Structures are given as structure tokens and as C-alpha cells.
């Protein structure tokens, strides 16, 4: 019998549980270890059900699994499979058969501290039926990740790995730092597509994509990253808890929704956001009224600092000075350009973890900001997340031997100091700046041995830091603007604008890439995941003048135009020409701003 969503479920004579929904068919095997997810026109996906929740000192292996139990009391059938574990007193997998697809969670009873959690995989100790790690199976060929990786590539093969989370840097294997965190949602298809295919552009033949989403209240995202782990025609998800999440009698993992039938990955991302909202895990995408000035063209000085560093040999952070910014702005004014917002970039402050200006560079920063206000401009200050320079050691996440590695937002005194710093930067009786550009969120601490004050870790710990900043910014100045590169739907509550981040990974052996498709893809991810937020288009680092021009022409369609250079590019040294300034004047004038 079908329920209100057109979902029918029954247990067959051989013990197989069969669920039939308009978009899929799920068959759970009588032994409870595997389920097959079938959709029209696609090969079934074989889902390994038990999971493996390792804890400190114990690897979670499955000794046996029960027959699947079907419950059809509500509108969505529920299938539960219990198992015996080597690490936990009791363990089970629960499948809610929603109209969109099966939604799985894993529960354990017992005591311990989580390390690695493998979902949709079985670490088998089932005697006589094969042992070792069993991943789920698939016939997919192409993977879409909303977390940008190599800028040349928009897609990757289904046999390649992908992560979405709060960590990354320029080192090999860790170049996924452009969005931290990106949406925890991967999309896969059986179609074989070139890696430079833009999934926002309709293909000649529509493709069927399956999305794999991870969701929970943001305070429960206490892992550093969610990883899509491939194998030989296999896959599973790994959540990296790193020994910082304590299980006290009971633990439930985040939910994993496997939703087939999306026509493209961005539709899948919008459905992912809708799922989070339906569970109360993400806010309504409609923001309160925002000030008009947030949408005005911005000048950020980092690219100009880097260009001057190229000329002078002086490190770029030492060129965040009043004299340099006055020269950049004067040059733009001579070309008829008057940005609505100026971003003072790295390193205006004396130490990274303090609001105090470096008076050798900015002898009267408050007075300079007041002068910009008189010209009708707003000023944002660059702020480095997680910075320890100038922060008392006891307010930091530390190594076992006491070396600080990151600011600790789990420490109440650290949160109080951070809020006080924000107030001094933005309050009218402080520097009276108008907002913050938050950078380096990818420096989120990661490591089993690190020592932190609170119980939060990973994505949840980053969220707490940004929540402290956002609350303090609004308390200091109600129309302040907080810019981050965190397009996870839940983070829409703690940011006002998403920055698309650097065009290139300059530490790659060959960093050159066609930047327009890459930035268009990042903007599409942001619009799908955080539709109520503005987009800061960024402007650094352009591979060459031709690509800078091509991307500049696209910026109004993607978000708020940002200009990072004043005279020439830092990568190639190519000078901006009158045609470039004319194009900027026309673009900014067409927006009704700053002609």
C-alpha cells in the first residue's frame, strides 16, 4: 500500500525489505548488510549499511548484522538494521525512506572518543563471508564537488577523491581551501564528461545526477571534513573527528541523504539546501533588508600591494600603509573611479590577533577612515581567522607540549577578547571601520593530539568563531558588513557576503588556468547554497591582462565587482590601459554607483 508520498514498502517472503518511491526503488538484503538503490535508466548503487565508527583505542568492525526491520507507521517508511560491533555495546543503521531518497543515520551506544567514521562502508569481521573494508559500489563516471580544487577543473572522475570541510592550505593534497566550508554535498553521474565541462551549461543530452548530502545541526558538525573516498568501482564517506568528539552512552551521526534524479549539480545543491532547511539545520535564505552600500564596487588593496612588492622587493604585508593606499586611491580617482568600499588588507595591524593598528604604517587609522567616510566611502578591515600572534597562549588551541597553533573560540575568555577586538575596530568610539574581510578560515586546527578548551571541533568550532565575530560586528555597528568564504548554507547566519577567493593556486607547479569558468562555477555554488547572500567577486590573482579583462566583464553578472589592482598586475607586470579604466567606469556607472 502506498503512503501519502506515493511510497510503498513491504517485506518479501525471503526477508528482503522493498521500498518503492516515485524517484527510486530500495531493496535491503535479508542479512542487513547491503541495500540496492535503483533508479530509471541507471545501474543500481550498492549501499553498505553497517558503517564503522572508530574510537580511540578500538577499531569498529561488524561481527554480525540483524535482518532489516521495517516500520511503516508514518508517511515515510523506516528500515532499521542492528549489528554487533567490536567497539560499541550496540550499533544500528536507520534508513528513512523520504520522497527525495533514502536518508541514513548510524547510532552507537557506549563510551569512547570518535576518530575516523566511515559511512556507507562495512569493516567486516563476518566469519565465512569475507573480511576487511567493504565500500559501497557504483557505476558512476563523473564527480562534482562544490569545494573548488585545481582551478582548471570543474569536474573530476568518480574514481578521484574529494573533500568538503574547514581545512586546507597550499601544500600538496590540501589545496581545497577556497571555500571552507563548502556545502557538504557531492553529485555523481554515470555520464563521462570532460573535467572542464561547466555543469551550469545545459548539455545536449540531459544527465541524471545523484547527490550525496551530509547534514546535521551545525553545532554537531564536529569533524574537520567530509571526504568522498573512492575505490575500485566503490566509494564511501569519511568524517574526520580526530579524537575530539566524546560519546557518552549514545551518539547519532549526521544524516546522509542519497537523492537520485537531479538534472544538474546546482539543482542538487539547491535541493540539498532545501533539505537542510526542512530539518531546521539551515536558516531561511531570505535575509533582512541590507544597506545599499554593501552592493557598491569595492577596491581591495591586496593585488596592488602584491604589484608593488613585485616592483620594490618589499614583502606585500609591509605595503599595507596609509601612503600606499592613498597613492592607489588617488590613481583611481585620476581615472574617474571612486569605489564605494575600500578594503585594507594584510597587514594593517600590529599583530594579527589584535585590533591595534601598526602606527608606523597607519599613524592615524581612525582619522583616515573618517576621511574616507567624508568622501562617501566605507572601509573594511582584513582579519585573519585563527591567528595566534599576540594572543595569550592559554587562549589558543595548543600542541601537547603547549605550542599555540590556533585561536580557540571554545575558550570563553578567548571569545570575550575576540568580541572586544571587533568592537574596537568597528564601534564609533573605536576605529569606526564598517566591516571585516575574514580570511584564512582554512586554518581551522586539525590533529588528534591538539588540546582545546571546549567540546566543539572542526566545522562547528569554525562556526562558533564566526558567530562571535558576526554578533560583535552587528553590536558595534548594525549595518557592518562581514565577508567570508564559507558558502555552507548554515553559515549564512554568520556572514553577509561570500567571497569567491583567489583565482589561482599559485603554489601549484603550473598555476595558470582559465579563470572565467572557475569563478562562474564558484558563484553558481554560492547562489545555490546561500541565495540570500551577496557575492564578492574577488580579483586576485589574474593570470594575465587578457584574462583579467575577460573576468572583469563578467563580474556584474556574478556579484559585487571587486577591483584589487590600481596600476598593473602583480603576476605579469602588465599595466592597466585607458581602455581598462574606461571599461571600469562604464561598468560601475551602469550599476548606478561611483561614476
Beta strands, then each sheet from edge to edge (+ up, - down):
strand 1: 8-11
strand 2: 17-21
strand 3: 24-28
strand 4: 34-38
strand 5: 45-48
strand 6: 52-55
strand 7: 62-65
strand 8: 69-71
strand 9: 78-85
strand 10: 90-97
strand 11: 102-119
strand 12: 121-125
strand 13: 131-137
strand 14: 142-145
strand 15: 156-157
strand 16: 162-165
strand 17: 185-189
strand 18: 209-215
strand 19: 225-231
strand 20: 234-252
strand 21: 255-262
strand 22: 298-300
strand 23: 341-344
strand 24: 378-384
strand 25: 396-398
strand 26: 404-407
strand 27: 435-439
strand 28: 481-484
strand 29: 497-499
strand 30: 534-536
strand 31: 562-563
sheet 1: 1+ 2- 3+ 4- 5+
sheet 2: 6+ 11- 10+ 9- 7+
sheet 3: 6+ 11- 20+ 13- 12+
sheet 4: 6+ 11- 21+ 18- 17+ 14- 15+
sheet 5: 6+ 11- 10+ 9- 8+
sheet 6: 6+ 11- 20+ 19- 16+
sheet 7: 30+ 29+ 28+ 27+ 24+ 23+ 22+ 31+
sheet 8: 25+ 26-
end
